[in-house]
Amino acid sequence: MSDPDVVHDDVESDMHPTSEEERRRSWYGLLLVILLLLLLLCCAVTSADVFITHGPEQARFVARNLECLQCHTEMIPDFAKADVHSPFALKECTTCHTPHGGQITTIVTQGPGSTWRRIATLAQWLPLRWWYSIWGFFGGRTSATSTSIQTGNGTVVSSTTRGVVAGQSGLVMPEEQLCWTCHGDLGPLLGDAYQHQPFSAGHCTTCHDPHASDNRALLVEAPNRICFSCHPVGSWIDRAQVHPPAAQGWCVDCHNPHASNYKGILVAPQRELCFRCHPSVAVLADMPVQHPPFENNDCTGCHQPHGSDYTPLLNAPQPQLCYNCHPAIKDQFAQPSHHPIGLNLTCSSCHDPHAAQYQFLINAQDNSFCYQCHGDKQALYDASAHSQNLCIRCHTPHGSQYSPILVAPNPQLCLQCHTGLTGPNRHPVTPNFFDVHAQKGLTCTSTCHNPHGTSFDFMLRNFNFPQDGQCLQCHKWVGSYF
């Protein structure tokens, strides 16, 4: 009975490792199936994402470029960007780059995370290429050859290439010449008078990404931010008033990003450019009297194009801005009697800074201009003996030594027209005599006459002639009549 027992023990001992091995193989098989399913799922998800999110054309881009992207996997997401450079999209890398082998060695070790991401990317996209190959997305077949390349440290690395040679890739020609091979239509701009420095130097990649970008025209940054990276406009737009295009970063609304025949690489002459957004000013171009800066296409002679602390975008506050070109007017306003410039008035209160119908850029003619502020005097003055005279016959519009901004002292000013009032037996009308009623120097207008008109004859202030009331204001009657 002992023999069967022994045999039984031997059979059990022989069967045990076989069972373990089968289980192990089963687990390996299951794991392999799971991995294959995950790979298929990854491919399916990628395909669905490409078709649904980006469309079949995006999938074609990726599949067509997989030859280069097997090494340059970090560039795969670029195909999903809004704007893709045509050579990059069409797998014409050698249009710009010299051909070279696969990635030979990694100079900087990035850790297992980077390696896993590379493997995962290839696992995603390689099956997609096979899928599109089956469905005929490729126009022809190209044969791949296996090449062994010896690195600098003697390590032999095998890589699959498509008829290219080993070596470090570079541009097929200098950058400042390369872009012209396809974008020769921009060449004539090099003859323009004003050049954007990156354009004239051929440094196109300063502003444009050579592969793909989420911004239009392959810009490296958003169109409303890219100019700020080189041009320190922060101080310009951090002011009380900012020009809307500058505030929003739409620099190309006014400037050509490459070159122009207009100063400041503007897209049009200054005045024409400003008229596009300021039609209310544009209509003034037909006025007969024009301010020289406005007429001579020099809007920035008075206005800041980006931002200013002085409205409306002025280079300096009024009246200082006007004094830059009109220094003689500054001297006039420094006289003892002057219009309240800088307080209640500015230069543009009386003068249109662009154009007008009338001389001196005023917006009304003759006395009507003065009546815009001094309307209280119009009715009596128009009915007076002085009505045929313009206000500027007696008054200077800016400033004078003689109050109220008279062109000559009183009474000399009056005597220029009223010549018969001089002589030894005439009323002593000069400031050397004291007007006891007005309590100041005696002149034609201190007590007796109002030069702007009154309701009494001879433009007397208080009584009609020959009544004595006007005289008695100073020469009071004493005693009685006989």
Secondary structure, 3 states (H helix, E strand, C coil): CHHHHHHHHHHHHHHHHHHHHHHHHHHHHHHHHHHHHHHHHHHHHHHHHHHHHHCHHHHHHHHHCHHHHCCCHHHHHHHHCCEECHHHHCCCHHHCECCCCCCCCCCCCCCHHHHHHHHHHHHHHHHHHHHHHHCCCCCCCCCCEEEEEECCCCCEEEEEECCCCCCCCCECCCHHHHHHHCCHHHHHHHHCCEECHHHHCCCHHHCECCCEECCHHHECCCCCCHHHHCCCCHHHHCCCEECHHHHHCCHHHCECCCEECCHHHECCCHHHHHHHHCHHHHHHHHCCEECHHHHCCCHHHCECCCEECCCCCECCCCCHHHHCCCHHHHHHHCCCEECCECCCECHHHHECCCEECCHHHECCCCHHHHHCCCHHHHHHHHCCHHHHCCHHHCECCCEECECCCECCCCCHHHHCCCHHHCCCCCCCCCCCCEECCCCEECCCCCCCECCCCCCCHHHECCCCCCCCHHHHCCCCCCCCCC
